[in-house]
Amino acid sequence: MSVDLPLRGREPEIARVRAVLEYVRRGGSSLLVLNGPPGVGKTRLLCACRSLAAGMGFHVTGGPSGPGSGGRGAQHWARCRHTPVVRGGYPARRTSAARPVLMIADGTGHPAAEGAGAAGLRGGGHGAPVLWIVTRRPGDRGAGPVPAGPTAGAHTELVSLGPLPGPAASQLACDLLGVPPAASLGPLVRSASGHPRLVVELLRGMLEEGSVRIADGAAHLVRDELPARLRARVALTLEEYSGPCRQLLRVAAVLGRDLEWDVLAAVLRIPPPDLLPVLEEAYTTGMVGGDGTRTAFRHELARRVVAASVPASLRRALREEAARVRPAAPVAAEPPVGGGAQAGCAALNDRQSDVVALVRAGLTNRQIASELGMSPHTVNYHLRKLFTSFGVRSRIGLLRAVEEGRGAVPPVLSSGPCGRPGRAPLAALWGIDRPVPGPPGRPSPGYGPAHLEAAPDHPP
């Protein structure tokens, strides 16, 4: 998150940092590890720690390095931990009154676990209490809650950063826009799920490109387009990870918010056991997470950006491939009791099946129209017919009716006959590592957002 913005939603973390600073000021030495995925706000919190420590009388050395500067952070660590701590420009004397020191090493990945000796935590033997603050990402090697080796006996704090709470994310949006987001812009901001960097890059990019308009004390959506600034930032983040991890995330983003590992293994032609290290790396990006039974993209906005980096023709091919390998949806043995308008609706034509499949994927009318090569009005027509046939009044109701076996709908788009012979394996197309802008669309966070409850003719 940009350092020129107010720090929002980190009051619990600041309270923990303040407690550690008080401990060090009373004469102890400590190691504080800030843990979190890329873009969650570690660097911005470091700036707040630096200001807080300076106000408490600490001598501060080092500072936030910024995105992509882990090498500089590691060099600063190596330089500082062998440099005698100074007080007022001179070596500190061995005295309990020595000025406490804050040493910051951003982007090191947690080198304290491998080399910060006891002397480094005690001010190089000069008696000054020292607080080291280092940052790490999930998955960094050698990074644990308690460092190994000579630092194992030192006081250690691990502060993990997650997404911003909803009110804090709204405050951040107001800081960027100068006014609150209007109802037309609110769902797009919420699709970032409180990820600070996504919110910042989204709104700054939209301001630069004129996609929002400030009027009547609010920021209104003008064009629902993914700004180039946001696409470039997500692409830069992905470049830090391996090719297989990038390929997995792109294919998964195209197929939907949930990651179906059996389908992904079949589409990517990878044995399921070989997906385990790729899965582990995908978790470190912070884009996906799981609870042991379900794995999904944490931020719908990030999923949308990653999916847009895949060409439209390849997106269609990937969905067709997934439709072939995914088991067919079970059909209820008997129609629902009561018959009426819902009875006899199990058979849908191909076009209706495609529309419902894309509704399930969370796409809006405009996005569905783009995928199927029709107008949004035609999509609206199909949805109204489906609503009437199934006796429902919302997209959620339609999806529930389908899941209960009232309609045999394939789970993903099939723009042509599934299972046609001669299809080349998509594994040959894995080498797409550069972002290719796809057709713009509105964020589609799945079953939860309000646009699924709205009538099908709402503005897409």
PEGI-V555941 format. One record per backbone hydrogen bond with DSSP energy under -1.0 kcal/mol. NH is the residue of the N-H (numbers start at 1). CO is the residue of the C=O. If there is no record, write none. Layout:
# PEGI-V555941
nh->NH co->CO
nh->NH co->CO
This chain:
# PEGI-V555941
nh->5 co->2
nh->14 co->10
nh->15 co->11
nh->16 co->12
nh->17 co->13
nh->18 co->14
nh->19 co->15
nh->20 co->16
nh->21 co->17
nh->22 co->18
nh->23 co->19
nh->24 co->20
nh->25 co->21
nh->26 co->22
nh->27 co->24
nh->28 co->23
nh->30 co->130
nh->31 co->155
nh->32 co->132
nh->33 co->157
nh->34 co->134
nh->35 co->159
nh->36 co->136
nh->40 co->37
nh->45 co->41
nh->46 co->42
nh->47 co->43
nh->48 co->44
nh->49 co->45
nh->50 co->46
nh->51 co->47
nh->52 co->48
nh->53 co->49
nh->54 co->50
nh->55 co->51
nh->57 co->54
nh->58 co->53
nh->59 co->100
nh->61 co->102
nh->69 co->66
nh->73 co->69
nh->74 co->70
nh->75 co->71
nh->76 co->72
nh->77 co->73
nh->78 co->74
nh->79 co->75
nh->80 co->76
nh->81 co->77
nh->83 co->80
nh->87 co->90
nh->90 co->87
nh->92 co->85
nh->95 co->93
nh->98 co->95
nh->101 co->129
nh->102 co->59
nh->103 co->131
nh->104 co->61
nh->105 co->133
nh->109 co->135
nh->113 co->110
nh->114 co->111
nh->115 co->111
nh->117 co->115
nh->121 co->117
nh->124 co->119
nh->126 co->123
nh->131 co->101
nh->132 co->30
nh->133 co->103
nh->134 co->32
nh->135 co->105
nh->136 co->34
nh->140 co->137
nh->143 co->140
nh->152 co->149
nh->154 co->151
nh->157 co->31
nh->159 co->33
nh->161 co->35
nh->164 co->194
nh->169 co->165
nh->170 co->166
nh->171 co->167
nh->172 co->168
nh->173 co->169
nh->174 co->170
nh->175 co->171
nh->176 co->172
nh->177 co->173
nh->178 co->174
nh->182 co->219
nh->186 co->182
nh->189 co->185
nh->190 co->186
nh->191 co->187
nh->192 co->189
nh->193 co->190
nh->195 co->192
nh->197 co->39
nh->199 co->195
nh->200 co->196
nh->201 co->197
nh->202 co->198
nh->203 co->199
nh->204 co->200
nh->205 co->201
nh->206 co->202
nh->207 co->203
nh->208 co->204
nh->209 co->205
nh->211 co->206
nh->213 co->220
nh->215 co->218
nh->218 co->215
nh->219 co->180
nh->220 co->213
nh->222 co->211
nh->223 co->211
nh->225 co->223
nh->231 co->227
nh->232 co->228
nh->233 co->229
nh->234 co->230
nh->235 co->231
nh->236 co->232
nh->237 co->233
nh->238 co->234
nh->239 co->235
nh->240 co->237
nh->241 co->238
nh->246 co->242
nh->247 co->243
nh->248 co->244
nh->249 co->245
nh->250 co->246
nh->251 co->247
nh->252 co->248
nh->253 co->249
nh->254 co->250
nh->255 co->251
nh->256 co->252
nh->259 co->295
nh->264 co->260
nh->265 co->261
nh->266 co->262
nh->267 co->263
nh->268 co->264
nh->270 co->265
nh->274 co->271
nh->275 co->272
nh->276 co->273
nh->279 co->275
nh->280 co->276
nh->281 co->277
nh->282 co->278
nh->283 co->279
nh->284 co->280
nh->286 co->283
nh->289 co->296
nh->291 co->294
nh->296 co->289
nh->297 co->257
nh->298 co->287
nh->301 co->191
nh->303 co->299
nh->304 co->300
nh->305 co->301
nh->306 co->302
nh->307 co->303
nh->308 co->304
nh->310 co->307
nh->315 co->311
nh->316 co->312
nh->317 co->313
nh->318 co->314
nh->319 co->315
nh->320 co->316
nh->321 co->317
nh->322 co->318
nh->323 co->319
nh->324 co->320
nh->325 co->321
nh->326 co->322
nh->339 co->336
nh->342 co->339
nh->345 co->342
nh->353 co->349
nh->354 co->350
nh->355 co->351
nh->356 co->352
nh->357 co->353
nh->358 co->354
nh->359 co->355
nh->360 co->356
nh->361 co->357
nh->362 co->359
nh->363 co->358
nh->368 co->364
nh->369 co->365
nh->370 co->366
nh->371 co->367
nh->372 co->368
nh->373 co->369
nh->374 co->369
nh->379 co->375
nh->380 co->376
nh->381 co->377
nh->382 co->378
nh->383 co->379
nh->384 co->380
nh->385 co->381
nh->386 co->382
nh->387 co->383
nh->388 co->384
nh->389 co->385
nh->390 co->386
nh->391 co->387
nh->392 co->387
nh->395 co->452
nh->398 co->394
nh->399 co->395
nh->400 co->396
nh->401 co->397
nh->402 co->398
nh->403 co->399
nh->404 co->400
nh->405 co->402
nh->406 co->401
nh->408 co->346
nh->409 co->407
nh->420 co->417
nh->428 co->425
nh->429 co->426
nh->430 co->427
nh->432 co->430
nh->433 co->431
nh->452 co->449
nh->453 co->450
nh->458 co->455
